[in-house]
Amino acid sequence: MGFTDEDFEKASKVCAETHLYHQAGNSIVVNVMYSVLKELL
């Protein structure tokens, strides 16, 4: 999803692990969204 290990380590210091899994599950790959929107427009 584009998250680096460093991003995860920073977030894990301020959020519970379960919350991080929810955030990752609700995310989308930026490159995929860009390509889909580019095709639609």
PQR file of N, CA, C, O and H, with PARSE charges and radii, in Angstrom:
ATOM      1  N   MET A   1       0.801  -1.183   0.000 -0.4000 1.5000
ATOM      2  CA  MET A   1       0.000   0.000   0.000 -0.0000 2.0000
ATOM      3  C   MET A   1       0.855   1.262   0.000  0.5500 1.7000
ATOM      4  O   MET A   1       0.325   2.372   0.041 -0.5500 1.4000
ATOM      5  N   GLY A   2       2.128   1.102  -0.045 -0.4000 1.5000
ATOM      6  CA  GLY A   2       2.996   2.271  -0.068 -0.0000 2.0000
ATOM      7  C   GLY A   2       3.530   2.671   1.289  0.5500 1.7000
ATOM      8  O   GLY A   2       4.210   3.690   1.411 -0.5500 1.4000
ATOM      9  H   GLY A   2       2.558   0.200  -0.078  0.4000 1.0000
ATOM     10  N   PHE A   3       3.233   1.887   2.313 -0.4000 1.5000
ATOM     11  CA  PHE A   3       3.742   2.190   3.643 -0.0000 2.0000
ATOM     12  C   PHE A   3       5.132   1.588   3.799  0.5500 1.7000
ATOM     13  O   PHE A   3       5.340   0.411   3.505 -0.5500 1.4000
ATOM     14  H   PHE A   3       2.681   1.060   2.214  0.4000 1.0000
ATOM     15  N   THR A   4       6.063   2.379   4.251 -0.4000 1.5000
ATOM     16  CA  THR A   4       7.400   1.861   4.521 -0.0000 2.0000
ATOM     17  C   THR A   4       7.443   1.327   5.948  0.5500 1.7000
ATOM     18  O   THR A   4       6.550   1.597   6.751 -0.5500 1.4000
ATOM     19  H   THR A   4       5.895   3.336   4.489  0.4000 1.0000
ATOM     20  N   ASP A   5       8.472   0.579   6.247 -0.4000 1.5000
ATOM     21  CA  ASP A   5       8.652   0.085   7.617 -0.0000 2.0000
ATOM     22  C   ASP A   5       8.817   1.257   8.582  0.5500 1.7000
ATOM     23  O   ASP A   5       8.352   1.206   9.721 -0.5500 1.4000
ATOM     24  H   ASP A   5       9.197   0.359   5.594  0.4000 1.0000
ATOM     25  N   GLU A   6       9.477   2.301   8.119 -0.4000 1.5000
ATOM     26  CA  GLU A   6       9.677   3.482   8.963 -0.0000 2.0000
ATOM     27  C   GLU A   6       8.340   4.141   9.292  0.5500 1.7000
ATOM     28  O   GLU A   6       8.119   4.573  10.423 -0.5500 1.4000
ATOM     29  H   GLU A   6       9.854   2.343   7.194  0.4000 1.0000
ATOM     30  N   ASP A   7       7.442   4.219   8.298 -0.4000 1.5000
ATOM     31  CA  ASP A   7       6.112   4.779   8.545 -0.0000 2.0000
ATOM     32  C   ASP A   7       5.366   3.955   9.589  0.5500 1.7000
ATOM     33  O   ASP A   7       4.720   4.508  10.479 -0.5500 1.4000
ATOM     34  H   ASP A   7       7.621   3.868   7.378  0.4000 1.0000
ATOM     35  N   PHE A   8       5.458   2.636   9.476 -0.4000 1.5000
ATOM     36  CA  PHE A   8       4.785   1.765  10.438 -0.0000 2.0000
ATOM     37  C   PHE A   8       5.348   1.952  11.843  0.5500 1.7000
ATOM     38  O   PHE A   8       4.591   2.008  12.812 -0.5500 1.4000
ATOM     39  H   PHE A   8       5.983   2.186   8.753  0.4000 1.0000
ATOM     40  N   GLU A   9       6.657   2.047  11.957 -0.4000 1.5000
ATOM     41  CA  GLU A   9       7.278   2.219  13.267 -0.0000 2.0000
ATOM     42  C   GLU A   9       6.836   3.527  13.922  0.5500 1.7000
ATOM     43  O   GLU A   9       6.559   3.561  15.121 -0.5500 1.4000
ATOM     44  H   GLU A   9       7.271   2.001  11.170  0.4000 1.0000
ATOM     45  N   LYS A  10       6.770   4.603  13.134 -0.4000 1.5000
ATOM     46  CA  LYS A  10       6.319   5.892  13.670 -0.0000 2.0000
ATOM     47  C   LYS A  10       4.871   5.805  14.142  0.5500 1.7000
ATOM     48  O   LYS A  10       4.537   6.278  15.229 -0.5500 1.4000
ATOM     49  H   LYS A  10       6.994   4.575  12.159  0.4000 1.0000
ATOM     50  N   ALA A  11       4.019   5.203  13.327 -0.4000 1.5000
ATOM     51  CA  ALA A  11       2.602   5.113  13.669 -0.0000 2.0000
ATOM     52  C   ALA A  11       2.374   4.188  14.855  0.5500 1.7000
ATOM     53  O   ALA A  11       1.482   4.434  15.667 -0.5500 1.4000
ATOM     54  H   ALA A  11       4.290   4.819  12.444  0.4000 1.0000
ATOM     55  N   SER A  12       3.165   3.130  14.965 -0.4000 1.5000
ATOM     56  CA  SER A  12       2.960   2.175  16.054 -0.0000 2.0000
ATOM     57  C   SER A  12       3.292   2.770  17.417  0.5500 1.7000
ATOM     58  O   SER A  12       2.885   2.230  18.445 -0.5500 1.4000
ATOM     59  H   SER A  12       3.889   2.930  14.305  0.4000 1.0000
ATOM     60  N   LYS A  13       4.021   3.867  17.432 -0.4000 1.5000
ATOM     61  CA  LYS A  13       4.345   4.530  18.697 -0.0000 2.0000
ATOM     62  C   LYS A  13       3.155   5.308  19.251  0.5500 1.7000
ATOM     63  O   LYS A  13       3.091   5.574  20.451 -0.5500 1.4000
ATOM     64  H   LYS A  13       4.352   4.305  16.596  0.4000 1.0000
ATOM     65  N   VAL A  14       2.207   5.675  18.377 -0.4000 1.5000
ATOM     66  CA  VAL A  14       1.084   6.504  18.822 -0.0000 2.0000
ATOM     67  C   VAL A  14      -0.274   5.832  18.672  0.5500 1.7000
ATOM     68  O   VAL A  14      -1.274   6.359  19.159 -0.5500 1.4000
ATOM     69  H   VAL A  14       2.259   5.458  17.403  0.4000 1.0000
ATOM     70  N   CYS A  15      -0.330   4.677  18.007 -0.4000 1.5000
ATOM     71  CA  CYS A  15      -1.604   3.987  17.782 -0.0000 2.0000
ATOM     72  C   CYS A  15      -1.492   2.518  18.190  0.5500 1.7000
ATOM     73  O   CYS A  15      -0.412   1.928  18.175 -0.5500 1.4000
ATOM     74  H   CYS A  15       0.483   4.249  17.611  0.4000 1.0000
ATOM     75  N   ALA A  16      -2.631   1.953  18.553 -0.4000 1.5000
ATOM     76  CA  ALA A  16      -2.676   0.526  18.845 -0.0000 2.0000
ATOM     77  C   ALA A  16      -2.518  -0.256  17.535  0.5500 1.7000
ATOM     78  O   ALA A  16      -2.892   0.231  16.468 -0.5500 1.4000
ATOM     79  H   ALA A  16      -3.508   2.432  18.565  0.4000 1.0000
ATOM     80  N   GLU A  17      -1.974  -1.447  17.622 -0.4000 1.5000
ATOM     81  CA  GLU A  17      -1.737  -2.272  16.438 -0.0000 2.0000
ATOM     82  C   GLU A  17      -3.036  -2.576  15.687  0.5500 1.7000
ATOM     83  O   GLU A  17      -3.052  -2.592  14.457 -0.5500 1.4000
ATOM     84  H   GLU A  17      -1.670  -1.842  18.489  0.4000 1.0000
ATOM     85  N   THR A  18      -4.099  -2.810  16.408 -0.4000 1.5000
ATOM     86  CA  THR A  18      -5.393  -3.092  15.778 -0.0000 2.0000
ATOM     87  C   THR A  18      -5.848  -1.895  14.944  0.5500 1.7000
ATOM     88  O   THR A  18      -6.356  -2.057  13.835 -0.5500 1.4000
ATOM     89  H   THR A  18      -4.087  -2.797  17.408  0.4000 1.0000
ATOM     90  N   HIS A  19      -5.663  -0.715  15.482 -0.4000 1.5000
ATOM     91  CA  HIS A  19      -6.047   0.507  14.760 -0.0000 2.0000
ATOM     92  C   HIS A  19      -5.226   0.649  13.480  0.5500 1.7000
ATOM     93  O   HIS A  19      -5.750   1.072  12.450 -0.5500 1.4000
ATOM     94  H   HIS A  19      -5.250  -0.584  16.384  0.4000 1.0000
ATOM     95  N   LEU A  20      -3.952   0.299  13.541 -0.4000 1.5000
ATOM     96  CA  LEU A  20      -3.093   0.371  12.353 -0.0000 2.0000
ATOM     97  C   LEU A  20      -3.566  -0.595  11.274  0.5500 1.7000
ATOM     98  O   LEU A  20      -3.536  -0.264  10.089 -0.5500 1.4000
ATOM     99  H   LEU A  20      -3.527  -0.044  14.378  0.4000 1.0000
ATOM    100  N   TYR A  21      -4.000  -1.781  11.673 -0.4000 1.5000
ATOM    101  CA  TYR A  21      -4.518  -2.747  10.695 -0.0000 2.0000
ATOM    102  C   TYR A  21      -5.781  -2.220  10.024  0.5500 1.7000
ATOM    103  O   TYR A  21      -5.976  -2.423   8.826 -0.5500 1.4000
ATOM    104  H   TYR A  21      -4.025  -2.050  12.636  0.4000 1.0000
ATOM    105  N   HIS A  22      -6.634  -1.550  10.781 -0.4000 1.5000
ATOM    106  CA  HIS A  22      -7.840  -0.960  10.201 -0.0000 2.0000
ATOM    107  C   HIS A  22      -7.479   0.128   9.197  0.5500 1.7000
ATOM    108  O   HIS A  22      -8.077   0.213   8.124 -0.5500 1.4000
ATOM    109  H   HIS A  22      -6.476  -1.385  11.755  0.4000 1.0000
ATOM    110  N   GLN A  23      -6.503   0.956   9.545 -0.4000 1.5000
ATOM    111  CA  GLN A  23      -6.085   2.029   8.641 -0.0000 2.0000
ATOM    112  C   GLN A  23      -5.501   1.455   7.356  0.5500 1.7000
ATOM    113  O   GLN A  23      -5.802   1.942   6.266 -0.5500 1.4000
ATOM    114  H   GLN A  23      -6.017   0.887  10.416  0.4000 1.0000
ATOM    115  N   ALA A  24      -4.673   0.433   7.474 -0.4000 1.5000
ATOM    116  CA  ALA A  24      -4.070  -0.189   6.287 -0.0000 2.0000
ATOM    117  C   ALA A  24      -5.140  -0.854   5.435  0.5500 1.7000
ATOM    118  O   ALA A  24      -5.063  -0.809   4.207 -0.5500 1.4000
ATOM    119  H   ALA A  24      -4.428   0.038   8.359  0.4000 1.0000
ATOM    120  N   GLY A  25      -6.123  -1.463   6.053 -0.4000 1.5000
ATOM    121  CA  GLY A  25      -7.185  -2.123   5.316 -0.0000 2.0000
ATOM    122  C   GLY A  25      -8.081  -1.151   4.575  0.5500 1.7000
ATOM    123  O   GLY A  25      -8.679  -1.513   3.562 -0.5500 1.4000
ATOM    124  H   GLY A  25      -6.186  -1.500   7.051  0.4000 1.0000
ATOM    125  N   ASN A  26      -8.183   0.069   5.058 -0.4000 1.5000
ATOM    126  CA  ASN A  26      -9.014   1.084   4.421 -0.0000 2.0000
ATOM    127  C   ASN A  26      -8.255   1.931   3.414  0.5500 1.7000
ATOM    128  O   ASN A  26      -8.833   2.832   2.806 -0.5500 1.4000
ATOM    129  H   ASN A  26      -7.697   0.363   5.881  0.4000 1.0000
ATOM    130  N   SER A  27      -6.980   1.657   3.229 -0.4000 1.5000
ATOM    131  CA  SER A  27      -6.187   2.470   2.305 -0.0000 2.0000
ATOM    132  C   SER A  27      -6.271   1.911   0.886  0.5500 1.7000
ATOM    133  O   SER A  27      -6.778   0.812   0.662 -0.5500 1.4000
ATOM    134  H   SER A  27      -6.511   0.925   3.722  0.4000 1.0000
ATOM    135  N   ILE A  28      -5.766   2.688  -0.054 -0.4000 1.5000
ATOM    136  CA  ILE A  28      -5.757   2.286  -1.455 -0.0000 2.0000
ATOM    137  C   ILE A  28      -4.388   2.644  -2.037  0.5500 1.7000
ATOM    138  O   ILE A  28      -3.757   3.613  -1.614 -0.5500 1.4000
ATOM    139  H   ILE A  28      -5.355   3.581   0.129  0.4000 1.0000
ATOM    140  N   VAL A  29      -3.946   1.860  -2.998 -0.4000 1.5000
ATOM    141  CA  VAL A  29      -2.662   2.122  -3.639 -0.0000 2.0000
ATOM    142  C   VAL A  29      -2.829   3.357  -4.526  0.5500 1.7000
ATOM    143  O   VAL A  29      -3.679   3.378  -5.416 -0.5500 1.4000
ATOM    144  H   VAL A  29      -4.458   1.073  -3.342  0.4000 1.0000
ATOM    145  N   VAL A  30      -2.030   4.364  -4.282 -0.4000 1.5000
ATOM    146  CA  VAL A  30      -2.164   5.642  -4.975 -0.0000 2.0000
ATOM    147  C   VAL A  30      -1.997   5.473  -6.482  0.5500 1.7000
ATOM    148  O   VAL A  30      -2.757   6.059  -7.253 -0.5500 1.4000
ATOM    149  H   VAL A  30      -1.339   4.347  -3.559  0.4000 1.0000
ATOM    150  N   ASN A  31      -1.022   4.689  -6.908 -0.4000 1.5000
ATOM    151  CA  ASN A  31      -0.782   4.509  -8.344 -0.0000 2.0000
ATOM    152  C   ASN A  31      -1.970   3.861  -9.041  0.5500 1.7000
ATOM    153  O   ASN A  31      -2.274   4.197 -10.185 -0.5500 1.4000
ATOM    154  H   ASN A  31      -0.405   4.214  -6.282  0.4000 1.0000
ATOM    155  N   VAL A  32      -2.634   2.948  -8.373 -0.4000 1.5000
ATOM    156  CA  VAL A  32      -3.809   2.300  -8.955 -0.0000 2.0000
ATOM    157  C   VAL A  32      -4.941   3.308  -9.090  0.5500 1.7000
ATOM    158  O   VAL A  32      -5.579   3.385 -10.140 -0.5500 1.4000
ATOM    159  H   VAL A  32      -2.387   2.675  -7.444  0.4000 1.0000
ATOM    160  N   MET A  33      -5.198   4.082  -8.038 -0.4000 1.5000
ATOM    161  CA  MET A  33      -6.260   5.073  -8.093 -0.0000 2.0000
ATOM    162  C   MET A  33      -5.978   6.107  -9.172  0.5500 1.7000
ATOM    163  O   MET A  33      -6.894   6.521  -9.883 -0.5500 1.4000
ATOM    164  H   MET A  33      -4.679   4.019  -7.185  0.4000 1.0000
ATOM    165  N   TYR A  34      -4.747   6.524  -9.303 -0.4000 1.5000
ATOM    166  CA  TYR A  34      -4.363   7.485 -10.333 -0.0000 2.0000
ATOM    167  C   TYR A  34      -4.659   6.923 -11.723  0.5500 1.7000
ATOM    168  O   TYR A  34      -5.220   7.627 -12.563 -0.5500 1.4000
ATOM    169  H   TYR A  34      -4.003   6.188  -8.725  0.4000 1.0000
ATOM    170  N   SER A  35      -4.296   5.682 -11.975 -0.4000 1.5000
ATOM    171  CA  SER A  35      -4.518   5.069 -13.274 -0.0000 2.0000
ATOM    172  C   SER A  35      -6.009   4.916 -13.583  0.5500 1.7000
ATOM    173  O   SER A  35      -6.434   5.146 -14.715 -0.5500 1.4000
ATOM    174  H   SER A  35      -3.840   5.110 -11.294  0.4000 1.0000
ATOM    175  N   VAL A  36      -6.801   4.530 -12.581 -0.4000 1.5000
ATOM    176  CA  VAL A  36      -8.239   4.380 -12.779 -0.0000 2.0000
ATOM    177  C   VAL A  36      -8.871   5.724 -13.119  0.5500 1.7000
ATOM    178  O   VAL A  36      -9.658   5.822 -14.061 -0.5500 1.4000
ATOM    179  H   VAL A  36      -6.455   4.343 -11.661  0.4000 1.0000
ATOM    180  N   LEU A  37      -8.533   6.746 -12.366 -0.4000 1.5000
ATOM    181  CA  LEU A  37      -9.097   8.071 -12.629 -0.0000 2.0000
ATOM    182  C   LEU A  37      -8.636   8.629 -13.972  0.5500 1.7000
ATOM    183  O   LEU A  37      -9.401   9.293 -14.671 -0.5500 1.4000
ATOM    184  H   LEU A  37      -7.894   6.666 -11.601  0.4000 1.0000
ATOM    185  N   LYS A  38      -7.386   8.357 -14.327 -0.4000 1.5000
ATOM    186  CA  LYS A  38      -6.872   8.815 -15.607 -0.0000 2.0000
ATOM    187  C   LYS A  38      -7.668   8.191 -16.762  0.5500 1.7000
ATOM    188  O   LYS A  38      -7.976   8.871 -17.741 -0.5500 1.4000
ATOM    189  H   LYS A  38      -6.764   7.818 -13.759  0.4000 1.0000
ATOM    190  N   GLU A  39      -7.996   6.911 -16.648 -0.4000 1.5000
ATOM    191  CA  GLU A  39      -8.780   6.225 -17.676 -0.0000 2.0000
ATOM    192  C   GLU A  39     -10.209   6.750 -17.734  0.5500 1.7000
ATOM    193  O   GLU A  39     -10.785   6.866 -18.816 -0.5500 1.4000
ATOM    194  H   GLU A  39      -7.746   6.359 -15.853  0.4000 1.0000
ATOM    195  N   LEU A  40     -10.782   7.065 -16.580 -0.4000 1.5000
ATOM    196  CA  LEU A  40     -12.150   7.560 -16.544 -0.0000 2.0000
ATOM    197  C   LEU A  40     -12.266   8.969 -17.119  0.5500 1.7000
ATOM    198  O   LEU A  40     -13.250   9.315 -17.773 -0.5500 1.4000
ATOM    199  H   LEU A  40     -10.314   6.971 -15.701  0.4000 1.0000
ATOM    200  N   LEU A  41     -11.244   9.763 -16.861 -0.4000 1.5000
ATOM    201  CA  LEU A  41     -11.289  11.155 -17.325 -0.0000 2.0000
ATOM    202  C   LEU A  41     -10.593  11.269 -18.654  0.5500 1.7000
ATOM    203  O   LEU A  41     -10.518  12.360 -19.220 -0.5500 1.4000
ATOM    204  H   LEU A  41     -10.445   9.482 -16.330  0.4000 1.0000
TER
END
